[in-house]
Amino acid sequence: MSESARSGVRGMTVASAFAGMRGVAPVVFRAGCPDCRGRFELAASALRLAIGATSRTTFYSFTCPECGVAVRKPAGERIVELLTGGGVRTLRLHSTA
């Protein structure tokens, strides 16, 4: 790397590096409650993803904001991709066998 390229980086501040960037809209997920049939949007922080060894042990969960019931739904590969990409906290389940 040339000296001129290095000196440009040294003089850069955090403010100048991020100048012009706009705020990013928070990710929201559409969900439904099987109990009260409510439909709503949830922030990534309202969801939890558990990844198990099989499709039967991989699921996401949330609390219905309308009726308060704990909801657990299966999560296939595509759902896992979307949830992890959207910042949903993930728990990896380990088998005891």
C-alpha positions as CSV (number, residue, x, y, z in Angstrom):
1,M,0.0,0.0,0.0
2,S,1.4,3.4,-0.9
3,E,2.0,6.1,1.8
4,S,-0.6,8.4,0.2
5,A,-3.3,5.8,0.5
6,R,-2.4,5.1,4.2
7,S,-2.3,8.8,5.1
8,G,-5.9,9.3,3.8
9,V,-7.2,6.6,6.1
10,R,-5.3,7.9,9.1
11,G,-7.0,11.3,8.8
12,M,-10.5,9.9,8.6
13,T,-12.8,10.4,11.6
14,V,-15.8,8.2,12.4
15,A,-18.1,11.2,11.7
16,S,-16.7,11.6,8.2
17,A,-16.7,7.9,7.5
18,F,-20.5,7.7,8.2
19,A,-21.4,11.2,6.9
20,G,-24.2,10.8,4.3
21,M,-25.4,7.5,5.6
22,R,-29.1,7.4,6.5
23,G,-30.7,5.7,9.4
24,V,-31.8,2.1,8.7
25,A,-35.4,1.3,9.3
26,P,-35.8,-1.4,11.9
27,V,-36.8,-4.9,10.6
28,V,-40.3,-6.0,11.4
29,F,-41.9,-9.4,10.9
30,R,-45.5,-10.1,10.2
31,A,-47.0,-12.8,12.4
32,G,-50.3,-14.2,13.5
33,C,-51.7,-15.8,16.6
34,P,-53.4,-19.2,16.3
35,D,-55.3,-18.5,19.5
36,C,-57.0,-15.2,19.0
37,R,-56.4,-15.0,15.2
38,G,-54.8,-11.6,15.6
39,R,-52.5,-10.3,12.9
40,F,-49.6,-7.9,13.7
41,E,-46.0,-6.9,13.1
42,L,-43.3,-7.7,15.6
43,A,-39.8,-6.2,16.0
44,A,-36.8,-8.7,15.9
45,S,-36.5,-8.2,19.7
46,A,-40.0,-9.7,20.2
47,L,-39.1,-13.0,18.6
48,R,-36.8,-15.9,19.6
49,L,-35.5,-18.6,17.3
50,A,-34.4,-22.0,18.5
51,I,-32.4,-24.2,16.1
52,G,-32.4,-27.9,16.8
53,A,-30.9,-30.9,15.2
54,T,-34.1,-31.6,13.1
55,S,-36.9,-29.6,11.6
56,R,-39.1,-30.8,14.4
57,T,-36.9,-29.1,17.0
58,T,-36.4,-25.8,15.0
59,F,-38.9,-23.2,15.8
60,Y,-39.5,-19.5,16.6
61,S,-41.6,-18.1,19.4
62,F,-43.2,-14.9,20.5
63,T,-45.9,-13.6,22.9
64,C,-49.0,-12.5,21.2
65,P,-49.3,-8.7,21.8
66,E,-53.2,-8.9,21.6
67,C,-54.0,-11.8,23.9
68,G,-50.7,-12.6,25.7
69,V,-50.5,-16.2,24.7
70,A,-47.1,-17.8,24.1
71,V,-46.9,-18.8,20.5
72,R,-44.5,-21.4,19.0
73,K,-44.3,-22.1,15.3
74,P,-42.0,-24.4,13.2
75,A,-39.2,-22.7,11.3
76,G,-38.0,-24.1,8.0
77,E,-34.8,-23.1,6.3
78,R,-36.2,-20.0,4.7
79,I,-37.8,-18.8,7.9
80,V,-34.5,-19.4,9.7
81,E,-32.7,-17.3,7.1
82,L,-35.1,-14.4,7.3
83,L,-35.1,-14.3,11.1
84,T,-31.4,-14.6,11.6
85,G,-30.8,-12.0,8.8
86,G,-33.3,-9.7,10.5
87,G,-31.5,-9.8,13.9
88,V,-33.7,-12.2,15.8
89,R,-31.8,-13.7,18.8
90,T,-31.0,-17.4,18.2
91,L,-30.6,-20.3,20.5
92,R,-28.9,-23.4,19.3
93,L,-30.3,-26.6,20.9
94,H,-27.8,-29.5,21.4
95,S,-28.9,-33.1,21.4
96,T,-28.2,-35.2,24.5
97,A,-27.7,-38.4,22.6
